[in-house]
Amino acid sequence: MPHNPDNERLKRRYLSFLKEAEQHAEVTVDAVAMSLARFEEATKWRDFRTFRSQQAIAFKQRLANQEGKRGQKLSKATLHATLAHLKRFFQWLSMQPGCKSRLRYTDAEYFNLSDKDTRVATARREALVPTLEQVRHVVAAMPSSTDVERRNRALVAFILTTGARDRAVASLKLKHVDVSARKVFQDARDVQTKNSKTFATFFFPVGKDIHEIVLDWCKYLQTEKLWGSDDPLFPATEVCQDSARRFAATGLARKHWSTAAPIREVFRAAFLHAGLPYYNPHSLRSTLAQFGETLCKTPEDFKAWSQNLGHEQVLTTFRSYGHVSTKRQSEILCELALPNGRTSPADGPRYEPQLDRIFAELAELKEKVGR
């Protein structure tokens, strides 16, 4: 593959800067590397230090007409992310020794999308989220006759019970689950948590039957499989040759999954088996957040709920998962339009005086978080 040795050295320095100085995750660094590779290919691997604004304009036009893997033009979100990566790279490059006299910092601004395209790329769209009843139906429909099937059912029940991210679940050990306290300690020294945060998660009140599936699985591993505290909570599948010399799942391997991809495949098969569209494991965090909005009665309740999801600030839960669905938005507006809506004391008997206290507590909590 054609390449430019000088560019490779600059890319290595920049990617190392992102990883070590800016503390970006590997996924982010890989995305930046892909954006730089696209730009190099478009410019025929010209030296980065000869960059001019005309190259950015030509690259934007080329990228807008480029087709993705599905034969369709790249989305506005992909354009926005790719150009943002290149803009930050050339801004960084313009401040490096040996480049300050050759590059202008303002030339990187030519990577900006138009205001119209930026609004389209960054618009927030309603994500599909399963209801609590749908997930409970999926768990109830999952078979549990073999070790692998039993593990898969416990896996879905566990993520619904704790809201843990799939990468964290893949790295959890038996010692991280306190059965008596119904608590999961996500220790960043062993568990691949987001931003390496360490926190405790107590079981969400999603139903005793769901809790029992999780507790029975822990008991099964400890008492029947005789596994220890350092063994994986959800082990990988053991694959061996059967009597016909074909590779097949034969049980559980005493090791962790290397990635979270198998967890997503378990979810895909489970929802398909239950006759429902596929929802990824992360969507259950939104399910729990929306469930908490209806269950929590005070700001303190929701603060504890948010903390249980691993959020240091309650506003993170509101911003990331607290979106009101369009259907629920319609229902609320219809209720408020009724003669006895709860908009003010003069509207009728449905007004609750304690709402004033709740709103005051929420405002006070928001002020504390802001400080």
Secondary structure, DSSP 8 states (H G I E B T S, - for coil): ----HHHHHHHHHHHHIIIIIS---HHHHHHHHHHHHHHHHHTTT--GGG--HHHHHHHHHHHHH-B-TTSSB--HHHHHHHHHHHHHHHHHHTTSTTTTTT--GGGGGGG---HHHHHHHH---------HHHHHHHHHHS--SSHHHHHHHHHHHHHHHH---HHHHHH-BGGGEETTTTEEEE-TTTS--GGG--EEEE--SS-HHHHHHHHHHHHIIIIIS---TTSBSS--EEEEE-TTS-EEEEEE-SS--SSSHHHHHHHHHHHHHTT-----TTHHHHHHHHHHHHH--SHHHHHHHHHHTT-SSHHHHHHHH----HHHHHHHHHHHTSTT-SSSGGG-TT--THHHHHHHHHHHHHHHHH-
